Amino acid sequence: MAAVKHGNIWLCDAAESLWTKTPTKVRLIQWVDDNGDIIHDSTLVLTLNGVALTMKVQPVNDELGFGAVVWEAGPFNPGVEIHSFVITTMGTGRLHVWID
C-alpha cells in the first residue's frame, strides 16, 4: 500500500518524510499491527522536529495479532504542533496519524 496522506487519518506503511518545515497539529499517532506480522524486537524510529524517538516491541507473546496497537502518542487535545515529521525506520505495521 502506498501512503495515504490526505484527509484524516494518514496511513503510512514505510519509512518516508510526511512533512518538513510545515507546522501541523497532530492529535494522535499509533503504530498498528495491520497484518499480524509485528514480532519481538520490531523497531519504529520517528524523527519529530529533529529529535529521533526509537520504539522497540517486546510483547509477552511472539506476535501481537492483527489490529493491535503497538505504540501510541496521544490523544492530544488540542493537537501538538509538529514542524517536521519523518518515519525514519519502519519494517512492519502501519503508522496512523490523526491530524487536528
Backbone as XML, in Angstrom:
<?xml version="1.0"?>
<chain id="A" units="angstrom">
  <residue number="1" name="MET">
    <atom name="N" x="0.837" y="-1.175" z="0.000"/>
    <atom name="CA" x="0.000" y="0.000" z="0.000"/>
    <atom name="C" x="0.879" y="1.235" z="0.000"/>
  </residue>
  <residue number="2" name="ALA">
    <atom name="N" x="0.559" y="2.185" z="-0.827"/>
    <atom name="CA" x="1.236" y="3.475" z="-0.795"/>
    <atom name="C" x="0.637" y="4.293" z="0.353"/>
  </residue>
  <residue number="3" name="ALA">
    <atom name="N" x="1.392" y="5.256" z="0.826"/>
    <atom name="CA" x="0.912" y="6.099" z="1.916"/>
    <atom name="C" x="-0.334" y="6.866" z="1.473"/>
  </residue>
  <residue number="4" name="VAL">
    <atom name="N" x="-1.271" y="6.990" z="2.392"/>
    <atom name="CA" x="-2.477" y="7.795" z="2.174"/>
    <atom name="C" x="-2.313" y="9.011" z="3.066"/>
  </residue>
  <residue number="5" name="LYS">
    <atom name="N" x="-2.015" y="10.164" z="2.463"/>
    <atom name="CA" x="-1.695" y="11.364" z="3.239"/>
    <atom name="C" x="-2.644" y="12.505" z="2.890"/>
  </residue>
  <residue number="6" name="HIS">
    <atom name="N" x="-3.910" y="12.258" z="3.039"/>
    <atom name="CA" x="-4.896" y="13.315" z="2.860"/>
    <atom name="C" x="-6.088" y="12.972" z="3.742"/>
  </residue>
  <residue number="7" name="GLY">
    <atom name="N" x="-6.839" y="13.982" z="4.089"/>
    <atom name="CA" x="-7.961" y="13.744" z="4.980"/>
    <atom name="C" x="-7.474" y="13.359" z="6.362"/>
  </residue>
  <residue number="8" name="ASN">
    <atom name="N" x="-8.274" y="12.564" z="7.030"/>
    <atom name="CA" x="-7.939" y="12.124" z="8.372"/>
    <atom name="C" x="-8.431" y="10.707" z="8.504"/>
  </residue>
  <residue number="9" name="ILE">
    <atom name="N" x="-7.635" y="9.750" z="8.645"/>
    <atom name="CA" x="-6.293" y="9.675" z="9.181"/>
    <atom name="C" x="-5.297" y="9.425" z="8.058"/>
  </residue>
  <residue number="10" name="TRP">
    <atom name="N" x="-4.026" y="9.783" z="8.324"/>
    <atom name="CA" x="-2.970" y="9.447" z="7.384"/>
    <atom name="C" x="-2.501" y="8.035" z="7.717"/>
  </residue>
  <residue number="11" name="LEU">
    <atom name="N" x="-2.302" y="7.216" z="6.680"/>
    <atom name="CA" x="-1.851" y="5.837" z="6.850"/>
    <atom name="C" x="-0.527" y="5.661" z="6.129"/>
  </residue>
  <residue number="12" name="CYS">
    <atom name="N" x="0.496" y="5.205" z="6.844"/>
    <atom name="CA" x="1.832" y="5.055" z="6.265"/>
    <atom name="C" x="2.388" y="3.694" z="6.644"/>
  </residue>
  <residue number="13" name="ASP">
    <atom name="N" x="2.961" y="2.976" z="5.657"/>
    <atom name="CA" x="3.473" y="1.648" z="5.941"/>
    <atom name="C" x="4.944" y="1.465" z="5.586"/>
  </residue>
  <residue number="14" name="ALA">
    <atom name="N" x="5.662" y="2.573" z="5.424"/>
    <atom name="CA" x="7.094" y="2.505" z="5.105"/>
    <atom name="C" x="7.773" y="3.784" z="5.576"/>
  </residue>
  <residue number="15" name="ALA">
    <atom name="N" x="9.099" y="3.717" z="5.666"/>
    <atom name="CA" x="9.861" y="4.909" z="6.043"/>
    <atom name="C" x="9.682" y="5.978" z="4.981"/>
  </residue>
  <residue number="16" name="GLU">
    <atom name="N" x="9.408" y="7.208" z="5.408"/>
    <atom name="CA" x="9.255" y="8.335" z="4.497"/>
    <atom name="C" x="9.111" y="9.619" z="5.289"/>
  </residue>
  <residue number="17" name="SER">
    <atom name="N" x="9.279" y="10.723" z="4.597"/>
    <atom name="CA" x="9.073" y="12.036" z="5.190"/>
    <atom name="C" x="7.614" y="12.414" z="4.991"/>
  </residue>
  <residue number="18" name="LEU">
    <atom name="N" x="6.897" y="12.630" z="6.096"/>
    <atom name="CA" x="5.498" y="13.019" z="5.978"/>
    <atom name="C" x="5.373" y="14.505" z="5.693"/>
  </residue>
  <residue number="19" name="TRP">
    <atom name="N" x="6.146" y="15.318" z="6.419"/>
    <atom name="CA" x="6.218" y="16.736" z="6.117"/>
    <atom name="C" x="7.453" y="17.332" z="6.787"/>
  </residue>
  <residue number="20" name="THR">
    <atom name="N" x="7.967" y="18.409" z="6.207"/>
    <atom name="CA" x="9.088" y="19.137" z="6.797"/>
    <atom name="C" x="8.803" y="20.627" z="6.670"/>
  </residue>
  <residue number="21" name="LYS">
    <atom name="N" x="9.199" y="21.369" z="7.686"/>
    <atom name="CA" x="9.051" y="22.830" z="7.714"/>
    <atom name="C" x="7.618" y="23.273" z="7.481"/>
  </residue>
  <residue number="22" name="THR">
    <atom name="N" x="6.664" y="22.454" z="7.912"/>
    <atom name="CA" x="5.253" y="22.778" z="7.771"/>
    <atom name="C" x="4.564" y="22.499" z="9.100"/>
  </residue>
  <residue number="23" name="PRO">
    <atom name="N" x="4.362" y="23.524" z="9.930"/>
    <atom name="CA" x="3.712" y="23.279" z="11.222"/>
    <atom name="C" x="2.346" y="22.617" z="11.021"/>
  </residue>
  <residue number="24" name="THR">
    <atom name="N" x="2.188" y="21.442" z="11.624"/>
    <atom name="CA" x="0.950" y="20.684" z="11.512"/>
    <atom name="C" x="0.585" y="20.174" z="12.895"/>
  </residue>
  <residue number="25" name="LYS">
    <atom name="N" x="-0.674" y="20.336" z="13.266"/>
    <atom name="CA" x="-1.124" y="19.863" z="14.571"/>
    <atom name="C" x="-1.579" y="18.414" z="14.463"/>
  </residue>
  <residue number="26" name="VAL">
    <atom name="N" x="-1.039" y="17.600" z="15.381"/>
    <atom name="CA" x="-1.324" y="16.171" z="15.399"/>
    <atom name="C" x="-2.085" y="15.841" z="16.676"/>
  </residue>
  <residue number="27" name="ARG">
    <atom name="N" x="-3.174" y="15.089" z="16.519"/>
    <atom name="CA" x="-3.988" y="14.701" z="17.666"/>
    <atom name="C" x="-3.583" y="13.336" z="18.234"/>
  </residue>
  <residue number="28" name="LEU">
    <atom name="N" x="-3.192" y="12.395" z="17.353"/>
    <atom name="CA" x="-2.872" y="11.047" z="17.818"/>
    <atom name="C" x="-1.966" y="10.359" z="16.807"/>
  </residue>
  <residue number="29" name="ILE">
    <atom name="N" x="-0.988" y="9.591" z="17.304"/>
    <atom name="CA" x="-0.122" y="8.768" z="16.458"/>
    <atom name="C" x="-0.182" y="7.349" z="17.014"/>
  </residue>
  <residue number="30" name="GLN">
    <atom name="N" x="-0.432" y="6.368" z="16.136"/>
    <atom name="CA" x="-0.462" y="4.970" z="16.560"/>
    <atom name="C" x="0.329" y="4.108" z="15.587"/>
  </residue>
  <residue number="31" name="TRP">
    <atom name="N" x="1.083" y="3.163" z="16.129"/>
    <atom name="CA" x="1.740" y="2.132" z="15.333"/>
    <atom name="C" x="0.884" y="0.890" z="15.488"/>
  </residue>
  <residue number="32" name="VAL">
    <atom name="N" x="0.305" y="0.432" z="14.386"/>
    <atom name="CA" x="-0.685" y="-0.637" z="14.408"/>
    <atom name="C" x="-0.152" y="-1.868" z="13.678"/>
  </residue>
  <residue number="33" name="ASP">
    <atom name="N" x="-0.383" y="-3.036" z="14.275"/>
    <atom name="CA" x="-0.009" y="-4.308" z="13.656"/>
    <atom name="C" x="-1.101" y="-4.671" z="12.652"/>
  </residue>
  <residue number="34" name="ASP">
    <atom name="N" x="-0.999" y="-4.123" z="11.449"/>
    <atom name="CA" x="-2.063" y="-4.246" z="10.453"/>
    <atom name="C" x="-2.124" y="-5.607" z="9.769"/>
  </residue>
  <residue number="35" name="ASN">
    <atom name="N" x="-1.056" y="-6.385" z="9.820"/>
    <atom name="CA" x="-1.044" y="-7.702" z="9.170"/>
    <atom name="C" x="-0.713" y="-8.839" z="10.131"/>
  </residue>
  <residue number="36" name="GLY">
    <atom name="N" x="-0.665" y="-8.552" z="11.416"/>
    <atom name="CA" x="-0.309" y="-9.583" z="12.387"/>
    <atom name="C" x="1.121" y="-10.065" z="12.231"/>
  </residue>
  <residue number="37" name="ASP">
    <atom name="N" x="2.019" y="-9.161" z="11.767"/>
    <atom name="CA" x="3.397" y="-9.580" z="11.498"/>
    <atom name="C" x="4.434" y="-8.848" z="12.346"/>
  </residue>
  <residue number="38" name="ILE">
    <atom name="N" x="4.012" y="-8.044" z="13.297"/>
    <atom name="CA" x="4.977" y="-7.386" z="14.189"/>
    <atom name="C" x="5.356" y="-8.375" z="15.274"/>
  </residue>
  <residue number="39" name="ILE">
    <atom name="N" x="6.648" y="-8.616" z="15.396"/>
    <atom name="CA" x="7.142" y="-9.590" z="16.360"/>
    <atom name="C" x="8.132" y="-8.929" z="17.317"/>
  </residue>
  <residue number="40" name="HIS">
    <atom name="N" x="8.583" y="-9.699" z="18.278"/>
    <atom name="CA" x="9.572" y="-9.238" z="19.258"/>
    <atom name="C" x="10.758" y="-8.589" z="18.544"/>
  </residue>
  <residue number="41" name="ASP">
    <atom name="N" x="11.164" y="-7.441" z="19.033"/>
    <atom name="CA" x="12.314" y="-6.680" z="18.548"/>
    <atom name="C" x="12.054" y="-5.883" z="17.267"/>
  </residue>
  <residue number="42" name="SER">
    <atom name="N" x="10.798" y="-5.829" z="16.801"/>
    <atom name="CA" x="10.489" y="-4.933" z="15.683"/>
    <atom name="C" x="10.739" y="-3.498" z="16.146"/>
  </residue>
  <residue number="43" name="THR">
    <atom name="N" x="11.155" y="-2.637" z="15.214"/>
    <atom name="CA" x="11.562" y="-1.275" z="15.570"/>
    <atom name="C" x="10.845" y="-0.241" z="14.730"/>
  </residue>
  <residue number="44" name="LEU">
    <atom name="N" x="10.469" y="0.844" z="15.383"/>
    <atom name="CA" x="9.932" y="2.035" z="14.725"/>
    <atom name="C" x="10.770" y="3.210" z="15.198"/>
  </residue>
  <residue number="45" name="VAL">
    <atom name="N" x="11.290" y="3.995" z="14.252"/>
    <atom name="CA" x="12.028" y="5.212" z="14.607"/>
    <atom name="C" x="11.337" y="6.374" z="13.915"/>
  </residue>
  <residue number="46" name="LEU">
    <atom name="N" x="10.896" y="7.337" z="14.726"/>
    <atom name="CA" x="10.297" y="8.568" z="14.215"/>
    <atom name="C" x="11.240" y="9.710" z="14.531"/>
  </residue>
  <residue number="47" name="THR">
    <atom name="N" x="11.376" y="10.648" z="13.606"/>
    <atom name="CA" x="12.143" y="11.856" z="13.868"/>
    <atom name="C" x="11.158" y="13.018" z="13.811"/>
  </residue>
  <residue number="48" name="LEU">
    <atom name="N" x="10.888" y="13.580" z="14.988"/>
    <atom name="CA" x="9.922" y="14.669" z="15.119"/>
    <atom name="C" x="10.662" y="15.932" z="15.523"/>
  </residue>
  <residue number="49" name="ASN">
    <atom name="N" x="10.556" y="16.957" z="14.715"/>
    <atom name="CA" x="11.239" y="18.229" z="14.980"/>
    <atom name="C" x="12.729" y="18.023" z="15.235"/>
  </residue>
  <residue number="50" name="GLY">
    <atom name="N" x="13.332" y="17.080" z="14.499"/>
    <atom name="CA" x="14.764" y="16.835" z="14.594"/>
    <atom name="C" x="15.195" y="15.914" z="15.720"/>
  </residue>
  <residue number="51" name="VAL">
    <atom name="N" x="14.239" y="15.400" z="16.504"/>
    <atom name="CA" x="14.555" y="14.509" z="17.615"/>
    <atom name="C" x="14.109" y="13.092" z="17.249"/>
  </residue>
  <residue number="52" name="ALA">
    <atom name="N" x="15.036" y="12.137" z="17.307"/>
    <atom name="CA" x="14.715" y="10.747" z="16.968"/>
    <atom name="C" x="14.144" y="10.028" z="18.185"/>
  </residue>
  <residue number="53" name="LEU">
    <atom name="N" x="13.023" y="9.356" z="17.983"/>
    <atom name="CA" x="12.385" y="8.536" z="19.008"/>
    <atom name="C" x="12.398" y="7.101" z="18.514"/>
  </residue>
  <residue number="54" name="THR">
    <atom name="N" x="12.936" y="6.185" z="19.305"/>
    <atom name="CA" x="13.021" y="4.781" z="18.912"/>
    <atom name="C" x="12.110" y="3.952" z="19.796"/>
  </residue>
  <residue number="55" name="MET">
    <atom name="N" x="11.204" y="3.186" z="19.152"/>
    <atom name="CA" x="10.312" y="2.278" z="19.851"/>
    <atom name="C" x="10.678" y="0.855" z="19.440"/>
  </residue>
  <residue number="56" name="LYS">
    <atom name="N" x="10.869" y="-0.015" z="20.410"/>
    <atom name="CA" x="11.154" y="-1.433" z="20.152"/>
    <atom name="C" x="10.048" y="-2.246" z="20.793"/>
  </residue>
  <residue number="57" name="VAL">
    <atom name="N" x="9.530" y="-3.211" z="20.059"/>
    <atom name="CA" x="8.441" y="-4.040" z="20.542"/>
    <atom name="C" x="8.993" y="-5.186" z="21.370"/>
  </residue>
  <residue number="58" name="GLN">
    <atom name="N" x="8.406" y="-5.383" z="22.533"/>
    <atom name="CA" x="8.765" y="-6.511" z="23.376"/>
    <atom name="C" x="7.484" y="-7.135" z="23.933"/>
  </residue>
  <residue number="59" name="PRO">
    <atom name="N" x="6.685" y="-7.752" z="23.052"/>
    <atom name="CA" x="5.431" y="-8.347" z="23.512"/>
    <atom name="C" x="5.678" y="-9.592" z="24.360"/>
  </residue>
  <residue number="60" name="VAL">
    <atom name="N" x="4.707" y="-9.910" z="25.188"/>
    <atom name="CA" x="4.804" y="-11.109" z="26.013"/>
    <atom name="C" x="4.792" y="-12.349" z="25.119"/>
  </residue>
  <residue number="61" name="ASN">
    <atom name="N" x="3.925" y="-12.348" z="24.108"/>
    <atom name="CA" x="3.869" y="-13.453" z="23.147"/>
    <atom name="C" x="4.750" y="-13.106" z="21.955"/>
  </residue>
  <residue number="62" name="ASP">
    <atom name="N" x="4.989" y="-14.064" z="21.078"/>
    <atom name="CA" x="5.804" y="-13.819" z="19.890"/>
    <atom name="C" x="5.140" y="-12.836" z="18.931"/>
  </residue>
  <residue number="63" name="GLU">
    <atom name="N" x="3.816" y="-12.857" z="18.873"/>
    <atom name="CA" x="3.095" y="-11.990" z="17.943"/>
    <atom name="C" x="2.044" y="-11.198" z="18.700"/>
  </residue>
  <residue number="64" name="LEU">
    <atom name="N" x="1.719" y="-10.040" z="18.174"/>
    <atom name="CA" x="0.709" y="-9.199" z="18.790"/>
    <atom name="C" x="-0.675" y="-9.485" z="18.232"/>
  </residue>
  <residue number="65" name="GLY">
    <atom name="N" x="-0.758" y="-9.739" z="16.942"/>
    <atom name="CA" x="-2.044" y="-10.031" z="16.324"/>
    <atom name="C" x="-2.585" y="-8.877" z="15.524"/>
  </residue>
  <residue number="66" name="PHE">
    <atom name="N" x="-3.407" y="-9.221" z="14.564"/>
    <atom name="CA" x="-3.984" y="-8.256" z="13.634"/>
    <atom name="C" x="-4.735" y="-7.153" z="14.371"/>
  </residue>
  <residue number="67" name="GLY">
    <atom name="N" x="-4.409" y="-5.917" z="14.039"/>
    <atom name="CA" x="-5.119" y="-4.757" z="14.573"/>
    <atom name="C" x="-4.633" y="-4.251" z="15.916"/>
  </residue>
  <residue number="68" name="ALA">
    <atom name="N" x="-3.659" y="-4.907" z="16.532"/>
    <atom name="CA" x="-3.170" y="-4.473" z="17.847"/>
    <atom name="C" x="-2.420" y="-3.156" z="17.729"/>
  </residue>
  <residue number="69" name="VAL">
    <atom name="N" x="-2.655" y="-2.258" z="18.678"/>
    <atom name="CA" x="-1.898" y="-1.009" z="18.750"/>
    <atom name="C" x="-0.623" y="-1.313" z="19.519"/>
  </residue>
  <residue number="70" name="VAL">
    <atom name="N" x="0.517" y="-1.168" z="18.840"/>
    <atom name="CA" x="1.817" y="-1.496" z="19.414"/>
    <atom name="C" x="2.346" y="-0.344" z="20.254"/>
  </residue>
  <residue number="71" name="TRP">
    <atom name="N" x="2.156" y="0.878" z="19.773"/>
    <atom name="CA" x="2.642" y="2.083" z="20.453"/>
    <atom name="C" x="1.737" y="3.236" z="20.059"/>
  </residue>
  <residue number="72" name="GLU">
    <atom name="N" x="1.550" y="4.185" z="20.986"/>
    <atom name="CA" x="0.798" y="5.375" z="20.619"/>
    <atom name="C" x="1.271" y="6.587" z="21.407"/>
  </residue>
  <residue number="73" name="ALA">
    <atom name="N" x="1.095" y="7.741" z="20.792"/>
    <atom name="CA" x="1.352" y="9.032" z="21.432"/>
    <atom name="C" x="0.066" y="9.827" z="21.313"/>
  </residue>
  <residue number="74" name="GLY">
    <atom name="N" x="-0.463" y="10.249" z="22.434"/>
    <atom name="CA" x="-1.719" y="10.978" z="22.442"/>
    <atom name="C" x="-2.797" y="10.138" z="23.106"/>
  </residue>
  <residue number="75" name="PRO">
    <atom name="N" x="-4.023" y="10.550" z="22.979"/>
    <atom name="CA" x="-4.503" y="11.677" z="22.187"/>
    <atom name="C" x="-4.190" y="13.020" z="22.859"/>
  </residue>
  <residue number="76" name="PHE">
    <atom name="N" x="-3.940" y="14.006" z="22.001"/>
    <atom name="CA" x="-3.644" y="15.360" z="22.448"/>
    <atom name="C" x="-4.832" y="16.255" z="22.111"/>
  </residue>
  <residue number="77" name="ASN">
    <atom name="N" x="-5.273" y="17.043" z="23.080"/>
    <atom name="CA" x="-6.376" y="17.968" z="22.851"/>
    <atom name="C" x="-6.069" y="19.270" z="23.569"/>
  </residue>
  <residue number="78" name="PRO">
    <atom name="N" x="-5.654" y="20.297" z="22.868"/>
    <atom name="CA" x="-5.599" y="20.414" z="21.411"/>
    <atom name="C" x="-4.399" y="19.643" z="20.847"/>
  </residue>
  <residue number="79" name="GLY">
    <atom name="N" x="-4.357" y="19.547" z="19.534"/>
    <atom name="CA" x="-3.271" y="18.842" z="18.863"/>
    <atom name="C" x="-1.914" y="19.469" z="19.140"/>
  </residue>
  <residue number="80" name="VAL">
    <atom name="N" x="-0.872" y="18.642" z="19.096"/>
    <atom name="CA" x="0.504" y="19.088" z="19.306"/>
    <atom name="C" x="1.086" y="19.503" z="17.957"/>
  </residue>
  <residue number="81" name="GLU">
    <atom name="N" x="1.712" y="20.680" z="17.910"/>
    <atom name="CA" x="2.286" y="21.176" z="16.660"/>
    <atom name="C" x="3.627" y="20.504" z="16.390"/>
  </residue>
  <residue number="82" name="ILE">
    <atom name="N" x="3.732" y="19.865" z="15.233"/>
    <atom name="CA" x="4.967" y="19.214" z="14.805"/>
    <atom name="C" x="5.385" y="19.860" z="13.491"/>
  </residue>
  <residue number="83" name="HIS">
    <atom name="N" x="6.609" y="20.395" z="13.436"/>
    <atom name="CA" x="7.088" y="21.102" z="12.246"/>
    <atom name="C" x="7.716" y="20.165" z="11.222"/>
  </residue>
  <residue number="84" name="SER">
    <atom name="N" x="8.278" y="19.059" z="11.693"/>
    <atom name="CA" x="8.932" y="18.100" z="10.810"/>
    <atom name="C" x="8.636" y="16.698" z="11.320"/>
  </residue>
  <residue number="85" name="PHE">
    <atom name="N" x="8.086" y="15.852" z="10.454"/>
    <atom name="CA" x="7.669" y="14.502" z="10.857"/>
    <atom name="C" x="8.203" y="13.524" z="9.832"/>
  </residue>
  <residue number="86" name="VAL">
    <atom name="N" x="9.166" y="12.681" z="10.263"/>
    <atom name="CA" x="9.794" y="11.718" z="9.368"/>
    <atom name="C" x="9.700" y="10.331" z="10.002"/>
  </residue>
  <residue number="87" name="ILE">
    <atom name="N" x="9.226" y="9.359" z="9.229"/>
    <atom name="CA" x="9.290" y="7.962" z="9.651"/>
    <atom name="C" x="10.656" y="7.478" z="9.177"/>
  </residue>
  <residue number="88" name="THR">
    <atom name="N" x="11.596" y="7.378" z="10.097"/>
    <atom name="CA" x="12.974" y="7.040" z="9.756"/>
    <atom name="C" x="13.128" y="5.545" z="9.504"/>
  </residue>
  <residue number="89" name="THR">
    <atom name="N" x="12.523" y="4.725" z="10.361"/>
    <atom name="CA" x="12.605" y="3.269" z="10.235"/>
    <atom name="C" x="11.258" y="2.662" z="10.586"/>
  </residue>
  <residue number="90" name="MET">
    <atom name="N" x="10.728" y="1.825" z="9.700"/>
    <atom name="CA" x="9.525" y="1.053" z="9.994"/>
    <atom name="C" x="9.493" y="-0.129" z="9.033"/>
  </residue>
  <residue number="91" name="GLY">
    <atom name="N" x="9.737" y="-1.319" z="9.561"/>
    <atom name="CA" x="9.780" y="-2.501" z="8.711"/>
    <atom name="C" x="8.439" y="-3.185" z="8.562"/>
  </residue>
  <residue number="92" name="THR">
    <atom name="N" x="7.639" y="-3.149" z="9.609"/>
    <atom name="CA" x="6.338" y="-3.797" z="9.585"/>
    <atom name="C" x="5.311" y="-2.907" z="10.267"/>
  </residue>
  <residue number="93" name="GLY">
    <atom name="N" x="4.063" y="-3.211" z="10.029"/>
    <atom name="CA" x="2.983" y="-2.451" z="10.643"/>
    <atom name="C" x="2.624" y="-1.234" z="9.810"/>
  </residue>
  <residue number="94" name="ARG">
    <atom name="N" x="1.775" y="-0.424" z="10.401"/>
    <atom name="CA" x="1.312" y="0.796" z="9.734"/>
    <atom name="C" x="1.205" y="1.899" z="10.770"/>
  </residue>
  <residue number="95" name="LEU">
    <atom name="N" x="1.628" y="3.094" z="10.388"/>
    <atom name="CA" x="1.518" y="4.239" z="11.264"/>
    <atom name="C" x="0.231" y="4.978" z="10.922"/>
  </residue>
  <residue number="96" name="HIS">
    <atom name="N" x="-0.579" y="5.241" z="11.942"/>
    <atom name="CA" x="-1.807" y="6.024" z="11.781"/>
    <atom name="C" x="-1.556" y="7.385" z="12.421"/>
  </residue>
  <residue number="97" name="VAL">
    <atom name="N" x="-1.772" y="8.446" z="11.679"/>
    <atom name="CA" x="-1.545" y="9.799" z="12.188"/>
    <atom name="C" x="-2.836" y="10.594" z="11.995"/>
  </residue>
  <residue number="98" name="TRP">
    <atom name="N" x="-3.421" y="11.013" z="13.126"/>
    <atom name="CA" x="-4.634" y="11.835" z="13.084"/>
    <atom name="C" x="-4.219" y="13.295" z="13.138"/>
  </residue>
  <residue number="99" name="ILE">
    <atom name="N" x="-4.628" y="14.047" z="12.135"/>
    <atom name="CA" x="-4.327" y="15.472" z="12.066"/>
    <atom name="C" x="-5.454" y="16.241" z="12.741"/>
  </residue>
  <residue number="100" name="ASP">
    <atom name="N" x="-5.092" y="17.291" z="13.500"/>
    <atom name="CA" x="-6.079" y="18.086" z="14.230"/>
    <atom name="C" x="-6.704" y="19.108" z="13.306"/>
  </residue>
</chain>
